[in-house]
Amino acid sequence: MTARGAARATGAAGLALGAGRRLRRTVAGGPVPGGRARWERTNHRGDAVTLLEGPVTALAAAAGCLAAPGRWRAAGLVALTGGALLGAVDDLAERRGEREAGARGLRGHLAALRSGRLTTGAVKVAGLAATGLAVAALAEGAGSERAAGPARAAGPGGTGTRVVGVLAAGALVAGSANLLNLFDLRPGRALKVALLAAAPLAAGPAAPLAAAATGSAAAVLGDDLAGRSMLGDTGANALGALLGTAVLARCGPRGRGAVLTGVVALTLLSERVSFTRVIEAVPALRELDRLGRP
């Protein structure tokens, strides 16, 4: 990484961490949209937790993205905005009884749609797909800035290959947004996954985006581990989409394809296997999962 790149990444982490800490204090002591009760949920232990961690995380990460270069800054901000807004729809507008009626997970939302019921989850799936395509289009533009235009377009099937690449990139961003949300079932789990995923992305143009995710996650990790707050769909979808964007900035077509394959495989696996049961059954994963909790 160049000195300039390192400075951008450091700045992104600092902006995200600082903004997250300030926002936490602001949210703790001031009024919130819709009132605090609207953002409260019950966790797996039956304790009341707040979902306000989600908007705090998304806004903090957005502050960090301001240090990213050119189109990657725009791509990161679009990913965060789309993920956060669509997650908030699912957090705040979900109809009572939807989950109990089976509208959970990708398969549940698609089944509800086939039966004529439009769930907030289905709206989110469609919206994340659109967000992913918008980010992918920006990423394609960022890639063209680094490559010679005529040389890049040369070769048979060039246009078709680019279209497929954009669709795959969009699926990666949308899938990453959804996948991180699947881990938000125990205190600190989704944030730990985000921090682990960000580490190998801390190079090249992806570094500021990964640093923004890292700084924002670090800012709220303490409250999450303590069981006082959780990311909710708002925070998990936003952070996951940002990490997916960082993958686009870090990897070429083969790397993106490998990550997308992993994202799809884990998403499909989650429809049949409980991640919590798997984690509890593997000692190393169980210890990492519990690390930092009271």
Secondary structure, DSSP 8 states (H G I E B T S, - for coil): --HHHHHHHHHHHHHHHHHHHHHHHHHHHS--TT-GGGGEEE-TTS-EEESTHHHHHHHHHHHHHTTS-HHHHHHHHHHHHHHHHHHHHHHHH--TTTTTTT--HHHHHHHHHHTT---HHHHHHHHHHHHHHHHHHHHHHHHHHHS-HHHHH-STTHHHHHHHHHHHHHHHHHHHHHHHHHTTTSTTHHHHHHHHHHGGG-SGGGHHHHHHHHHHHHHHHHHHHTTSB--HHHHHHHHHHHHHHHHHHH--HHHHHHHHHHHHHHHHHHTTS-HHHHHHHSHHHHHHHHTT--
